[in-house]
Amino acid sequence: RFANEGYLALVPDLYSNDAVFKNMHLHDIHQVGRFRHAKDIEKALEALPEDQRDGARKAVFWDRERDTSTYVADLLSAIDYLRSRSDVSDYGIGCIGYCWGGGELGKLLVAGADLAAAAIYYGEPPALDKLGNVRCPVQGHYGTGDTVVGYAFVPDLESGMQAQGKHFEPYIYEDAPHAFFNDTGPRYRAEPSKLAWERTLAFFQQHLKGAPVGAR
């Protein structure tokens, strides 16, 4: 989508240093979201055919216990890589994250990443006591029907950003569930997705303009 809009798009593989992940099946990984918040994993797994339970169980516990310590460092390296390219402007690098990726983007922002803009889609909020480290305007998209991450934290995040003199532009979509932008899943909602996409493009165009290839 971003490439079609004239952006140079990079998707870092944050699992590249994860030896356990390399030995897992993608089908099992895709089951994680279904069981991530289950209080009783064994009972929840009974919904699967018996021959699929071991793989799904392994994936769920990998998701809960994996080492995430390299993720922010890898994202910072990705930014450095983009900045090293002759077709990317120093002031034209932005970042977007959805769901878990939105939470990781929050961590990246409070780590002081040198970005020109960031858009978070229904990700867990960054640490409020570290908002002073944010170096770029941030846009957020959240749904009132989100039972995974929720949206109740948005006012605190907004006031915290304002207190630090940071630009935060939150949007709340009535009745939109978690992952409403994902058009490959059952929670996709066309209208809020269309509006969120238009807002994201306008936001990036405003803050990333001037980059020769990396932005419109």
Secondary structure, 3 states (H helix, E strand, C coil): CCHHHCCCCCCCCCCCCCHHHHCCCHHHHHCHHHHCCCCCHHHHHCCCCHHHHHHHHHHHHHHHHCCCCCHHHHHHHHHHHHHHCCCCCCCCCEEEEECHHHHHHHHHHHCCCCCCEEEEECCCCCCHHHHHHCCCCEEEEEEEECCCCCCCCHHHHHHHHHHCCCCEEEEEEEEEECCCCCCCCCCCCHHHHHHHHHHHHHHHHHHHCCCCCCCC
